[in-house]
């Protein structure tokens, strides 16, 4: 949800941003951008959920979901691009990324028992943690808040010898 305001700003100011960065000749790209933005946002959320699922010891669902999504994308391209051009491609991608998001949401809920509000609505402690991140990053490694000195060079440890052979 943190990036939602960024996506909304891009949606609201797509035309001026495109004109400023690329020139008026690129203004036709604003429409496909607007069509693609919801899918891009959902893809970002899906990536976080996929990392959570993989971190719990289930990496394959996050990888295998791309197979039907590839098929969905190709079918969408075939059906939408001939009539709608680049807007059809953007819509196909948004639909495909929405499908990944729905799959990952359902899978994570089944795996964890979380409710949708637990998954997508930040709690006060979540917000406190996010707001404390810059200070924690800047003061990392030192007690007085100054930047930590680079680590001293150490001798590389040798590999453990008590491991079983790889047969």
Order of alpha helices (4+ residues) and beta strands (2+ residues): alpha-alpha-alpha-alpha-alpha-alpha-alpha
